[in-house]
Amino acid sequence: MIRQYRYTEKELNELLKSITIVVDTRENANEHIIKYFDDKKVPHISRKLDYGDYSCYLPANPELGIIRDTYFDCTIERKGSLEELSGNLTNDRTRLESEFIRAKDSRFIMMVEESAGFEKIINHKYSTQYNEKSFTASLLAFGHRYSIDIHFIDKKYAGLFIYHQLYYFVREYLR
């Protein structure tokens, strides 16, 4: 049996401070998120991701046993609005489902920048013709089929949400 090394609190905190967010090169209209990272001095880089918009890695730290950069299978897919999500579930459904399939072995989180999103879907408070029952059914079915956590978040908290989701994923992994 292989035992994972147990870090001291000091070592763990040092590693967690070095988490670097990976932003997909195709991600756009995310200035508010990058501003959050910059304001909070969260290290981030732009690099192509195979799926999702945000992920993370721990940079090499040989003193603490991290021999090379270590990437984590936790990915956040950002949708900027209910209209974008609606379009993905109708016009881009095959592409979206292909992305979910590629991410099947990873922790996959969908963040929709609409704090009252579920309520707005149910009450058809979005500007597409996509039926609210179909919208709800597709969203929930995909969530269960591909083990996707779906969160509706106010846009002003998007950077914080992304950082904390990835931070706590890595922390739990290292513990």
C-alpha positions, -999 to +999 in steps of 0.1 A: +000+000+000+013+034-009+008+061+017+005+097+007+028+121+025+011+142+052+020+178+050+023+200+082-001+229+083+028+253+074+038+232+044+002+228+033-003+266+035+028+272+015+017+249-012-018+263-013-005+298-017+013+287-049-018+273-066-019+287-102-051+291-121-051+280-157-074+300-179-083+285-213-069+306-242-104+306-258-121+320-227-132+356-234-153+383-218-137+374-184-120+406-175-139+407-142-124+373-133-089+382-143-093+415-123-102+395-092-071+372-097-049+403-101-064+422-072-060+392-049-026+383-063-037+349-074-012+335-099-028+327-132-017+317-167-034+314-201-031+280-217-053+258-239-075+234-219-090+203-235-123+210-217-136+236-194-125+272-190-105+271-157-084+246-139-052+247-118-018+233-109+008+234-082+041+246-095+071+224-088+084+226-052+111+200-047+116+210-011+080+198-004+081+168-027+065+184-057+091+174-083+073+189-113+043+210-120+013+190-109-020+195-127-054+186-112-085+171-128-108+197-116-123+220-142-148+249-142-169+256-172-182+292-172-214+303-189-218+341-189-256+341-191-287+320-194-288+330-231-253+315-236-263+283-218-296+281-237-277+284-270-253+257-259-282+234-250-299+239-283-275+250-312-243+236-297-257+206-279-234+180-296-203+201-289-213+207-253-220+170-247-187+160-263-170+183-238-188+166-209-178+132-222-141+143-225-143+155-189-159+123-175-130+114-153-125+148-139-143+169-112-164+191-135-182+222-123-205+245-143-207+281-132-235+302-147-232+339-141-268+345-131-274+344-093-312+336-096-306+314-126-328+285-117-357+307-108-353+327-141-353+294-161-385+282-144-402+316-150-387+320-186-369+352-177-343+349-204-343+361-240-344+329-261-373+308-273-360+277-255-389+262-235-383+264-197-393+228-192-368+216-219-342+240-205-346+226-170-348+189-181-316+192-203-297+210-176-306+186-149-302+155-171-267+165-182-258+173-146-268+138-135-256+119-166-221+135-164-218+142-127-216+180-132-222+203-103-241+233-116-239+266-097-257+299-104-234+327-092-236+365-093-211+377-119-193+399-093-184+367-073-172+347-103-135+351-096-139+343-060-160+312-068-135+299-093-105+304-070-122+289-039-135+259-058-100+251-071-083+259-038-105+236-017-102+208-043-064+210-041-065+213-003-086+182+001-064+163-023-033+172-003-048+164+031 
